[in-house]
């Protein structure tokens, strides 16, 4: 008959000596404890970490222990899910023998893989940004290559805009022609024009001033009578001229 209690106590002593800084007993009945697992440092000294909680079942190691992620740092949700799947697989494969060290070692390797994936993902993101920057620079200096398709598309757009401008201009000219009055229409529309000339003459006559003194001075002038001239001949217009 298997002495489960003894096997469990022996494993607990071994685990405490293997993980002196990360092993913590939570309870003795049932035996429950945590082990903190940290990955190796990555390229920029970043690490990922998880604390695993184990609880022995009554017939462990013939039965799998209870396990859970007690806490974690820098892990994504999908990483946590992958670790739980890994623990389930390892527990099933190691039934019948003490397995905590095996489970923790598998998780340690998984964390190292995650750090490597972070490094790879960052390198890919960096390359992608460099590629996008390079493409943007090419577009800046070289512009968009002209193809038959985009040329025809641009030409069709240009022709449509030009046609719209012509239609608008013709409409404006047509409207202006309708609004423009002929001379006859203007005369018939503005009745003030048929009285403007008469009114102007009346206003001009009323404003003319006659200097009567000019006519008075003419009376004082001594005008020579043509009849007293011996050479005067009324029938000859040139007789009025003097030599």
Steps between C-alpha positions, in 0.01 A plus 500: 500500500639840398579742784382821331572714804864395513556559129346843527716599803816383327420704189425812708844475665667462162311795350590727791870421449477548120305829516606661829413856390179431311336215697223595748279265705140618519343215699591153633163330480449460219858583401494820291790718385617744233811511284594818311650441157691772315630489147856575399565867421422605148686734265406811697511319836123453495360190668166327534393336819227287649427357841355149489277370778489123562277302733550126552199281443445216748654234273773711339717397309255242362263792453598833349551792741274804484677794341430860400674824402523679834645819349692613190704787359536610136297209367222532246170317547590254227831428677315414821268269308799325337664443840184341642477268199864406545444413868201282412702310238801446727284390794327237287831368363660467846224334701637243749818695585570825684483768233518855644864550398413378147203735477699800622785423259254485207355838601854644532577398142169644383578836659838508325322434170263787570794738557651388169164559331489851644846564353394361161177699503687823576747433219213440258325819611824692454548359149139579414539861613822533300326356194207740538739794540688391187179471300389843621833648392467342156152644462632843603777512240358289220125545538244249388601307185280584202309206362235479230235443763578796725566727198158425351341544840661841551415609143135405544487697823665802335264489200199483728619799701571698179155421360338613821690832485388556137137427587514743790655773283242453222220517752637824644535654153148394407361648818692824442353523146149463634553774756652751248242755357509647148491879444132486417423286805704733718309806360165330548592389850644833628231769426723775629705480180221644274487825698866536582593709189206739536562538869866570430415782254250651742749489780769656278269785389402578856861516601619742220559856625512798258723798570285797381790745536658349191207619289508847652866545402419415140283816476807711564688352208522719184437270210589624151206506259572309184277737299739786565777304329533620133619157396208315664294303253220301662489258211874420524592303815869574444440876503485474876873414506758780526829503314 
